[in-house]
Amino acid sequence: MGSFIPGAIGTEEGGFFMNWVVSCAACGSSYVYESGQGLPDICSACNEKRKKEVRKFLEKEQKRKEIMVVHAFDFSNRKILKTLGMVTHEHVFGVGLVQDLDLQRFNGGVSISWAEKVKSARELCVRTLEDEAIEMGGNGVIGVDVNYQVLGTHNDMVMWLVTARGTAVVVVD
């Protein structure tokens, strides 16, 4: 919460009000706050900026629901209008040999906790391809290729590299 310094005291219809000089928690600028409004943490400029960021995030989430990501180089039921370019993502993560190897969660020779981490990395890579395609103005990604590579071990950690690449496109039905 921002800091505040008391200011002028006066009366308003039906009661008292007090002005405070408040410091914005986001940008540090000072602004006037009138009691009774509810003490805001941020100034109106930062509040508008946050609202804009939320709107942009929600628009992107809607576009992400509509985007198609496929391994093939075309869509069987859609026409590619424009090729926008390559989209890529690389994700490095570590899996502990001891701490992440949960024998209680071992299923048919597969460590479920390790599998969950690899799946999470793959999903992050594909989500980033979607984001890049959306930023380029696309609504599809074709030719998606996901690769996995063990980089090595260090202090009981296995380091993995998961990469994804594809081509952002604009498609129509």
C-alpha positions, 0 to 999 in steps of 0.5 A, a space after each residue: 500500500 502506498 504511503 499517505 500524508 494528511 492534508 486538508 480537512 473539510 466538511 461535505 454534505 452529511 459528514 467530514 472528508 479528509 484529503 491525503 497525499 498518497 504515494 502510488 505503490 506501482 510508480 511512486 508518484 503522488 496523488 490526492 486521495 479523498 477519504 470515503 473513496 476507499 484507499 487505492 494502492 495505485 494512481 489513476 494512470 497506473 490503474 488505467 494501465 492495469 485495466 488495459 493490460 487485463 483487456 489485452 490479456 483477455 483478448 489474447 486468451 480468447 485468440 488462444 482458444 481459437 488458434 490451431 496448432 498442428 504437426 502437419 504442414 496444412 489444415 485439412 478443412 482450412 485454407 492458409 491465406 498467409 505464411 507469417 514466419 517461424 515461431 520457436 521456443 526453448 525451455 531448459 529445466 532440471 529434474 532431481 534424480 533423488 528428490 523428484 524420483 518419487 517411488 510411490 508415483 512410479 507406474 509401469 517403469 515410468 516416473 509420473 513426476 518426471 513425466 509431468 515435468 516433461 509434459 509441462 515443459 512441452 505445453 509451455 513451448 507450444 503455448 509460447 508458439 501460440 503467443 508468438 503466432 498471435 503477436 504476428 497476427 496469425 491464428 494457426 501454427 503448422 509444421 510443429 515439431 517438439 524435440 527433447 534432449 538431455 543436456 547432462 547431469 549436475 549435482 543429482 539434477 538431470 538437465 533437459 532441453 525441450 524445443 518447439 518450432 513451427 510456422 505461424 499462418 493466417 487461415 480461414 474456414 
